[in-house]
Amino acid sequence: MNTSSSSKAITAAPALEEELRAIVGAANVRAASAAKAFGEAQPRIVVEPGGERELASVLRLANEAGLAVIPCGGGTKLSWGNSPARADLLLSTARLDKIIEHVWADLTVTVEAGCTIQKLQDTLSRHGQRLALDALWPERATIGGVLSTNDSGALRLRFGSLRDLVIGMTIALPDGTLASSGGKVVKNVAGYDLPKLMTGALGTLGVITRAVFRLHPLPKITRTFSVSAGNLEATQQALHVVQNSKLAHTAMQVRATDDAAPETDVLFEGTAAGLAAQETQLKKLLELVAVTEIPPTVWNARQELWPDGKPLSKRLDSAGCGWMVPRIAYMPGCKSCAQNWNVRAVRSSFCSAPQESRRSMLGETPEMFCRSCAP
């Protein structure tokens, strides 16, 4: 938007705010605090619509006024992606927090974008079901936010990423149009695949207002085992042994810190008898490596990479590789391409290593994400 249109928008701010209050109610329009700033971009106003049509009307009004709109859910990942050049209006989905429909017999759920992951999981668990997603900060992260950032954790090894779990979506476009795609059944090929397009778009193509997901049953029992191989090379070998085996593991992650040897965590789900057999097979495969059972809280280790929702990361500049690599831990990628690790983060000593050393550590693959499962 050019300077003249920006000036007109600023001049018309009082009138614009009155129109916004007429749409969403006076209590749901307020001035933005300094804490809502995106670098040098400071929103002037925060608007909280109470439904899809209100949200679409706000977008249309903001678009006509030439305002830069920033969609916001729980605010846990606002620092992800590039900082916006401008931020005039912060559009909050906090009031769009309803679980619209849970068809437990069909293993599907329709939920509004402002509903938190934890609230959704608590509701689904009453019927022995779950959204097979281990997003960061589930008590604050919202459906719209995790979809927009394509956030997923180690469970994607078994269940896939969000693009595999979302089967329908409604979005609000800048002109106020509400567009829907997909359906409420798992096998659906109706229309353009809008959900996959919007997943990971960081809100640049429109604002997600609701989504439909396929669900999975809650496991009867879960057990987590930690494999301590001693060093990175041995850890890589152990990881490949597990990945190429017939074990029915659900998730894997590798934790490494500056002051301890790397450890590989393996998650199993199932019945008591089945998990006992999996444990026996795991120890047989890794007979020369220490295998111990550990508490399931270890799967929250990923959150330590982003204290208070702010990523601790730095750009590698040696050899111009340009990877964004937070510290502490890294995670393996999909089972079908175990040779390309889906690296989320590595320890600081790895960050400063020469490019050839990094390739050796990662099994001769320089990619941060394997091509088939990159978010």
Phi, psi and omega in degrees: 000139183278174186294322182295318178293325177296318180296320178297320180297318180293319180296324183272010186304312180301316179294321179296318179297323178296319178294321178295319178297325179294331181278312188250354183098143185299326182290347185252017174232125182210164178288144180278138178278168179296336180292344181270006184290148175247086186066241178270354180271117183244110176299147179266334189215146176244130181236133180239090177292156183258002180192175183298316183291322176296316180298316179297322179293321177297317179298316180298316181295316179295323179294318179295329180274355179074029181271148173272120185255133176246110176290145183214133175254254178277351178076017184279341185230027180294340179274356179282145181081183180285144176292140180290148177289328179220153177209098182267318186229127176263115184260105184270138176258019186302328183272350176269070190240024185267145168267105191289314184203130175240103178268084188297329180293332179261000181057047176224156177215141175247127188218146178283159189293334184272359178288136179284155179299319182295317179298318179295314182296321179298320179292316182293327184295337178296338178250017178069029182233170180204158164272117188284069184219131176246071181287159176292143175046061185299335180287343179242327182294140182253165180302312180297323181292315181291327176292316182296328180262355182054046181280130173204160183243214187291339180294345180295343177301321181262317190256355182087177180271186181300327179297338178271343184260332182274131182239355178199155183199148171238133179231155174256126180270163184304330181276005178094001178284137173260117182246135180236150178210154181085197182203200184250013177240152185296316179265102184215126179236025184279120171079180180292144185280072181297321181304317180292327178293318184282333181292118181089006182277357177056032176074012184278342184256349183159178181250122178290129180250330176204161179213153176244131183238150167275145185245168176227153178294149172290140179289148177293314182219145172234146176221139181242132179240142178251131180251119180253106184263345175107318179211175184296320181295314179293325178297318178298317180296317179295320179298316180295325178298315180293315182297324183269004180271181177263015176297142180263057181282150184264325183207157175216148172208153177244127179251133178217134177233171182293331188248017180210156178290149180296147179230141178254124178260136181233128181253132175239145177228144178155210179267168181300315181294318180295320180289327176296320178293322179295320178298315180299316181293321179298314180293329178290320179294324184246050188296337181262008183237144179288126178236120181229150177275138183228163180295152181291347180297346180297339181284355174271000183302329181300328182292337179293344178287338183231075179301133178059025177078008181250120185292134172264098184218161175215154181268126177289128181246351179291134182061013176063032184285328174066032175277147170264114188230101171293168183267177167093302189215167173217161187232144179283162182266207188289157186293330184284347180220059185296340182288341177253102184287136176277083191283118173268324179190155177225164183292159189299328179296329176290322183301325185266000182287152176300158185302318181296324178293321179295320178298320179296319180296327185261017176075040176065025175237121183274354184288142173288319180240143173291149189297327185277344182232022176290137181286000000 
